[in-house]
Amino acid sequence: MKSDIEISQAADMKDIREIAARYEIDEQDLELYGRYKAKLSLDLIKRRKSKGKYILVTAITPTPLGEGKTVTTIGLSMALNRIGKTAACAIRQPSMGPTFGIKGGAAGGGYSQVVPMEEFNLHLTGDNHAVSIAHNLLAAFIDNSLHQKNPLDIDPSSISWRRVVDVSDRALREIVVGLGGKANGQPRQCGFDIAVASEVMAILALSNDLQDLRRRLGAIVIGANRDGKPVTAEDLKCAGAMAALLKDAIMPNLMQTIEGTPALVHTGPFANIAHGNSSIIADRIGLRYFDYLVTEAGFGADIGAEKFFNIKCRKSGLKPAAAVLICTVRALKAHSGKFRIIPGKSLPLGLVNGDVETLVAGLPNLQKQVENVRRHGVPVVVAINRFPTDTDEEIQAILDAAKDYGVEDAVVHDLHTRGGEGGVELAEAVVRAADKPNSFQMLYDDEGVTIEEKMEKIVREIYGGDGINIEPKAAGQIAQFKEWGFGDLPVCMAKTHLSLSHDPKVPGRPTGFTVPVREVRLSAGAGFLYALCGSIMTMPGLPATPGGTKVDIDSDGRIVGMF
């Protein structure tokens, strides 16, 4: 089979104006970036009422093998169009850090991908750069305020606003700024995060319109003054300039799949310290112009889907009609705990040879993740992403188990190698599930539930743990945030994505664990608190052989070597 980039470059792409016109989006509502991508006017939201059904794609707990969540999201939208529905997908724009590192891109793969994939995975329309500049402008305003006799009386030791860059660079994790004498600012410890970890990215994703974006930027808390009161971007008089830098970035990007299905690509917040979903604005537009909008949440259902339900849907007021939960035979085998998988190394033979007993040992992870979605009142369809090494007996074992878990349906798809045609049965199952009665509900209420109770509820009901252990530093931060008036915000739990627990080495469905909360931080502009449960990396490093070593341009100026 051809590589992803070879498939992408061989695709018969249509002019993006043609794609838009097919779904009654006028050219006047497009801001063109070449022939194959455009930004969409926010006026589209005002012109129609919402009519579409909102479909979430989530997964079992991720493994290094990959489960094919993005492939399924993109392919399902194509398959829905093949059965006579109008559908689009809404996905995140990737960071270029992982693109040139170890993970690769995020445009899907095979014959279920967004094209042109090299443009998708690189600069696209510059949104990530706009986020970086807006974020770093605020960082510069903070240090300038300290230099200019500190009129806000900011306590330098309280400053939590770091800098960002869209490159994986471990050398920037911890730095000292202001070296070189008095003219170069006040020396203090600082550091860099990857751009998609910026609160500005989370704000962009959760804003409902430009004025909401402006308000949220102003609410960013960068630290405290010496009296212990919060200092905001509004106090620094920087929020207006930040909004100006993001005026175009708030417009979603329109692209196309390999079969000409519309793809809304917008924002890429981290799925740990943020909510890991594409933008509310893209979803609002999609639900007005298509019968079905298929969107994806980062990592497994215990992380991305939980945050989709309790943070994103809370902010947007939108209600999902159904959820698709992805699994693979080999990933479920990995959750048996019998294998050690090392990225870049050959897979253990037990993962690629038929072994129903080992598969069954990993099924409790699927069961728990199904429970996590159903806990929110959303109908579930289990989708098995089939690989050539899977046996019929293994597939049947998953189908039988899934139906015992109370799902609406369980089907096999082959979207990667056959495109939309390989997902027709899945599309039909999703339509049936989305037509069922829906009792969507949040895990906890906005008010009357403490920060501690929210964290406890997530750990007990979603992770399956015994509770939380709040360390002294976190307890002090919680008390401060309550004093500042942020006690009613939803909580974003930042933990490993590789386990239902906080320990990445524990696969399957662990029990009897208590999650440590070592720190709690505030994203006041985005409108949530995030609790650090273990060591969370916000600036990745490059591997021994970075993916970028394979990327080049050929004699015709085409990009080669990308996946």
Summary of the structure (lengths in Angstrom):
residues: 563
radius of gyration: 22.9
end to end distance: 12.5
largest distance: 72.1
contacts: 2070
relative contact order: 0.16
helix: 39%
strand: 18%
